[in-house]
Amino acid sequence: MSGKRLLLTLLAPALVLAACSDNPVIGTPSSDPTSTSQGAPLVIEPGSVSLAVGQSARVSALLNQNGEIQRNLPTTWVSLDSNIVSVDAEGQITALRPGNAQVRAESLGFQALVLVSVSPAGAASPSAEPPATPDNGLGVSDEESDENPELARLRSIVVRPENETVQPTVFQFSRLGEQRQFVAVGKDSEGQDIRELTFSWSSSDEAVATVNSTGVVTAIATGTTNLIASAGNVTSNIVQIQVQEGTIRANIRFTE
């Protein structure tokens, strides 16, 4: 090819190599309140709901402020398919007919969605609302406290990747199917670890990443979801899970 040269330019190799690496990128808390690394501000707990027709479950909206959870928000609830589910002003969802529907929470200028799956009447539903039990004023019911006295001491929960010392706000997966073990640690009012606790794990968008009962997160599709652990009525910090497929791009130009 006379008089022509082939110029191969690799765009942002450092960023690309980081995306393709087996070592995930961990985002740590930022002092900038406008930083996007803090994750989605509004989250619905639990992240998904399964009901049988006629059953009800209550969901709540949580605000993530620099990794800290704020509850009892002024929230407007809307069912995006009122033929399948209804929702009242307190976040009480009632299943009306089989199908899938989304419920939207709006609070302080933010929005979040929760997916509700409704099965025919009589089908088993793990997320149906259990009978109410008296609360001892500490966010833990008397029944729960009697079964596990450690819950009465619980004040906060910290979620982080296993074998990591940092408490991230963002955790990135670089390929689909990748798995990572997360751990939850309960703390008392003095910041001491509490043992013998059982945590419930949830992902706000299981189409992006799932989490099993032991905290193993699996990347399913590109996108963003929120990882939360809870015990009793205490909720952990939010870890935003970002799933990205790393690619190397080359920009080829022919010059005279």
N, C-alpha and C positions, 0 to 999 in steps of 0.2 A: 504494500500500500504506500506508493511513493508520495512524499511530501506531506504525509499525515502521521500523526502520532496518536497513540491510544493513551488517554489519561484516565487512570482509575482512581477515583476518590472514595475513600470510605468515610461515610458520614457518622460522626459522633461514635467512634469505636469504643470509647470507654464506657459510654452509657449502654451500648448494645451488648458488650461483653458482660456487664453487670446483670442485664436482663436475662442473658442466656446461662448465667452461672448457676450452679446448684445451690449457692449460698444466697438465701433470700435477703431482700432489702428490708431492714427494720427501721421504722420511723419512730423517733423519740419525741416526747412532748416539746412543743415550741412555745416561746414566750410571746409570740405574735398571735393575738387573738383572732386575726383574720386568716391565719394559715390554713390551707386546705388539708394539711396532713393530720388535722384533728379528727377527720372522719365525718360521716354524715351527722349533722347536729341532732336531728330528731329520729328516734328509734321506737318501734312498737315492740312491746314484750307481751307474750312470746312472739317469735318471728313468723310463725305459721300456726294455723288452728285447724283441727279436724273435728267435725261434729256429725252426729246423726240428726235427721230431721226431728225437730221438736226440742233439741238440746240447746243449751246456752253456755257461753264462756265469756269471761271478762278479760279484756286486754287493756293495757295502759301505755301511755306515751311517756318516753324518757328523753330528757335533753342532755346531750353530751357537751359539757363545757370544759375544754382542756382536759378531757379524760375523766372528769368527775360527772356523776350521775345526779340529775335533778328531777325529782318526782312531783306529783300533784300539780301538774301544769294545767292552765286553762285551755281546754282542748275541744275542738269541734270534730265530731265523728260523722262520717258519711259512708253509706253503703253504695258501692258503684254498680251493684245489681240487686236492687231491693226485692226482686222476685225470688232470689236464692237465700239471701240473709238480710236481716234488719239489724240496726245498731242504735242504741239509745244514747243519751247525752253523757252517760257514765262509762261508755265503752263496752256495754253488755251486748254481745252478739248473739242473735237467735237464728238457728237454722230453719228455713222455711221449706225448701225443696232441694233435691239432689243436684249437685253441680259444683262449680268452682266460682268464687267471687272474691273481689278485693274490697277491703274496708280502708278508707283513708282517714288519717289523723291530721289535723291542721292546728298548729300552735305556735304563737310568737313569730309568725311569718314563715314557718317551716312546714313541710309536709312529709308524711311517710305512709307507706302502704303495707298491709298485711294480707296474705293469701288465706282464704277460708275454703276448705274442702268439705263438702256436705255429702254424706252417704245416706241411703234410705233409712227410714225409721227402724230401730231394732238393731242396727249395726253397731259394733263396738267402737267407741271413740275415746282415745286416751286423753284428749284435751278438754273434754266436757268439764264444766265447773263442778268441783266437789262440794259437799255440804260445808257451810261456813262453820268455823270454830272460833271461840273467843280468843281475842288477842290480848297478850299480857302487857301491852304498851311498849314493847321493845321491838315490834315488827315481827314477832314470832308468836304463833298461837300457843296456848297452854298445852295442847296435846302434843305439838311438836317439841316443846321444851321438855315435857316429861319423857318423851321417847329419846331425846338427845340433849342433855343439859348443855353441851357445848354450843348449841344454837343460841342459847340465852346470852352468851358472851360475844356472839358475832356482831361486828360493827361494819366491816368492809371486806371486800374480796378483791384480790389482785390476780389478773390473768396475764400470763406471759408464755412464750414458747419454752418447752422443756430445755433444760441446760443453758438457758439464757438468764442473765441477771437483770437485764433491762425490762421495764414495763412499757412496751411499745404502744403507740396509738395507731400505727400502720404496719401491716405485714404483707409482703408481696410474694406471690407464687409465680414462677417463671415458666411453668409448663402445666398443661392439663394432666390430671391424674396424680399430680404431686401430693404427697401427704406430709403433715407435720403434727407432732404431738404438742398440745398445749396443756398447761397445768393451771389449776386455780388454788390459791392459798387464802384461807380465811384469817382475819386479823381481829383481835379484841380492841377495846378502847385505848389500850396502851401500845398498840402496834405489835403485839406478840402473836406468833402463829398459833392457830387453833387446829388441833388434830381431830381425826375421827369425824369429818364432815363429808356429806355426800352432795355433790353439785349437779345441777341441771344445766345442760349446755344448749344453746340455741344459735342458729344462724338466721339473720333476717331475710336472706334470699338463698334458699337451698338450690336454686337453679345455678348459682355461681359457685358456692362451696357448701359442703355439708359438714356437720360435726356429729360424732357419735357420743354415746353416753360416757365415754372415758376421756373426751377432749381431743380426739384425733380429727383433724380437719383435712378434707379432701377437696382439691380444686376440680370443679366440674366444667366451668365455662368462663370465658373472659368476662370481667365485670367486677363489681364491688359489692360486698356484703359486710355485715357487722356481727362480730362474735361476742357473745355475752355468756357468763356463768352466773348462776344464782343458787342460793340456799336459804330456805325459809322465805322471808320477804326482803332479803338483802341481795342487791345486784352488783355485779363487778364493774370495773372500768370497761369501756368499749374498745375493742380492737378492730379496726377496719381492715378487712381482708381484701386485697387487690389481686386479681388473677390476670396475668398478662402472658402472652406467648412471645418469647424473645425471638427476634429475627435480625439478620444482618442484611443491611441494604447497601447496594453499590450504585453510585451515580457515574455513568459512563458518558464521556463527551469525546467527540472527534474534533480536533483542531487542525488547522492548516499548518 
